[in-house]
Every structure is written in structure tokens, then in C-alpha cells.
């Protein structure tokens, strides 16, 4: 459907750019390059931009050089101004910058953080509600174990101490797991982008 728009119009350029974005999301990078290269060879030109520039910017993006791609798309967008193709290039540049902002979270650091302060690893991984639950659960389990010790009931002490230890170890593992899960979410959003 994107390719049915006449190439000689600027709207055809926007359609080709969107089509290339979709192909990249589906990991069809070579096909995306063909779409953009075919667009240029068909004689589509604009007064302010050579479509080889767009192809070069897409190549940077598909090679995961997002910083370079963002600056190239910004330069193209500045030349095109507030046109449909200029806005599409500006949005693509913004997407490249968003990819650069996705951090990799160290699972071992989150595990050690949770070992020091219950829930801190979850919090460091960006999963704050999980961190609050881990903190409250671990602290309450410790309080229950302490109160059971004060009653002198040996069975209750053993039971609540075992429960507190389980909560603590689960919290430490959970801190590591929170980082792994968040990294997977980040990678999926990266893969969706291209």
C-alpha cells in the first residue's frame, strides 16, 4: 500500500520512509535498502534533499550506529523544514535518540544491591513497585521472626526464621531477575525499532 503512492511526490517519499521503517522492524534490512534505493533510481528528487542521504542515514541506523543516524536524519529534517518528509525524518531521528537512552542493567549489581538493602536491586532495575513489595515482605518476615523469638516458642522461631531467610534469598534472586527481565524488555523495544 505504501508503494502505490507516486514516487515523484513528497508524499511518496514519506510512504517509502515509513515502508522502510516497517521492513527494518521486521528484520528485512536489505529489502528496506532496496525500497529506498529504488526510490532514488526512479528519479524521485526533492529540491532540498538527495534521497541517497536518507539511504545513508538508514544504513547507519540498521548498522546500529544510532547516534550518527540521528544526526543525519536531523540534518535532513532541517533542510526539509516542516514538510511531511521533514517531520518523518525528525521522528526517525527522535527514535534513534530514544534507542540510545535505553540502558543495560547489570544483573549482578542488582543482586548485590538487593543483598545489602532488600528491594534495592528491583528499584535499581527500574521495577520500583516490585522493590517496594520485596522490601516490605523481607522486613515484615524479619519482624515476625524476631517476635516469635521473644515468645520463646521454638517451633514458631524456626518457622518464621526459615520464612524470613526464604524471603531474603528470594529478594536477592529477585533483584537479579528484575534486571534480566528489564534488559529483555529493553532488547525487545530495541528489536522492534530495528
N, C-alpha and C positions, 0 to 999 in steps of 0.2 A: 504494500500500500504506500509506503514511503517513497518508493522509487517511481511511482506513477506520476509524481509531480514533475513538470518540465524542469530540466536541469538549468536552463538559461535564466530562470528567475531566482531571486534571492530566497524565496520560499523553498525552492528546490534544494538550495544549499542547506537550509535548516533541516529539511527532511533527510538529506544524506547524512548530516551530522548526527541526528537522532538515530538513524538506522545503524550507523557505525557504533554508537554507544550501546545499542541493544545487542549487536553482534559481539562486542567486547564482553559484555556481561555474560553472554553465553559461551565465552571462551573461543569464539570464532575470529581470532585476531587477524588472520590472513584475509578472511572474507571482508572484514571491516576495512582493511587497507585497500582491497580491490574496489570497494564501494567508493572510497574517497579518491583513489587513483582514476577510476573510470569517470568520475565526476569531472576531474580536471581534463582528461583526454577528450571528453565530449565537447570541450570548448566552453564550458561554463566559466565565466570570469566575472569579477566584480571590480569596480573602479579602484577600491582601496585595498584589496587583499588578493594574493595569489593562493589558490587552494592547495598548492604544494606546502605552504606554511601550515595549513591545518593538518595536512597529512604528516608533516614533520612533528607537529605537536602531539598528534595521536600516537605516532611511533614512540615518542618519549614516554607517553602515558602507558602504552602497552608494555614497554620495557621496564616499567615500574620506577621511572625517574620522574616522580610526581612533581617535585619542586620545579624542575626545568619545564615540564609540560604546563604547569600553572602559569609560569611567567610568559611562555609562548602564547597560550590562549589569552592571557591578559593583554598582551601586545596586539594581538589580532582584534580583540574586542575594542580596544581603544581606537584602532584605525577604522573600525566599522561603526562605532558610535552606538546610538540607541536604535539599531535595526534588529529585525528578528534574528539574523545570523550573529550579530554582535552580542545580543542577550544570550543566545545559546552558547557562544564561546565563553562568555562571562560565567555562566552557570557551570560549564565544564571546568573552568579554572577553579571555581569555588569547590567543586567536588574533589579536585586534585589536592587542594589545601586541606580539606576535611580528612582525606586519607592520611596525610602527613601528621595529623593530630592524634591518630589512633595509637596509643602506647602499647608496648609489650609489657606485661606484668610478670614479674619473677615469682613463680610458684614457691620456690624455697624461701624467698624473703617473706612472703605472706605466711608461710608455715611458721617461720621463726617469730614473726610478729604476733601470731596467734598464741604461740607458746609463752611469750612474755606477758601479753595482755589479751585475755580471751576476747575474740571477736575482732581484734585489730587487723588480722590478715584479711578478713572479709571486707572490712572497711577500706583497707589499702587497695584491694582489688576493685573497688567501686561498687561493691554489693553491700551498701550500708544497712539496709533492713536486716539482712542475714547476720551482719556483725552485731547488731543490737540484740537479736534473738540469741546468738551464741554467747554473748557476754552475760545477759540476764540468766540464761539457763545454767551456765557454768557457775556463776556466783551463787545463785539460789541452791544449786546442788551442794556447793561447799558449805553454805549456811546450814542446810539441813543435816549434813554430816557432822558439823560442829555441835548442833543442838542435840543430835542423837547421842553424841559422846557425853554431853552434860547429863543426860538422863541415866546413864550407866547401863542401858540395855545393850548387851554385847551384840545381839543379832541385828538390832537397828543400826548400831555403829558400823558393823560390817556391810550391811546392805547399802546404807547411804554413802559410805566411803567408796564402795565399789561403783555406785551410781555417779558420784562426783568425779571419780577417776575416768569413768567412761565418757562423761560429758566433756571433761578436759581434753582427753585424747581425741574425741570426736571433733572438738573445736579446732585442735591443731591440724588434724587432717582436713577439716572443712575449710580452713584458711588456705591451704594448698589447693584444694579442689575449687574454691571460689576463683582463684587466679587462672586455673586451667580452663574453667568454664567461660570466664570473661575473655580470655585470649581467643577461645574458639568463636565466641560471638563477634569479636573484633575481626578475626580472619574471615568469617562469613560475610561481614559487611565489606571487607576489602575485596573478596572474590566477587561479590555482587557488583562492585564498582568496576572491576576489570583487573 
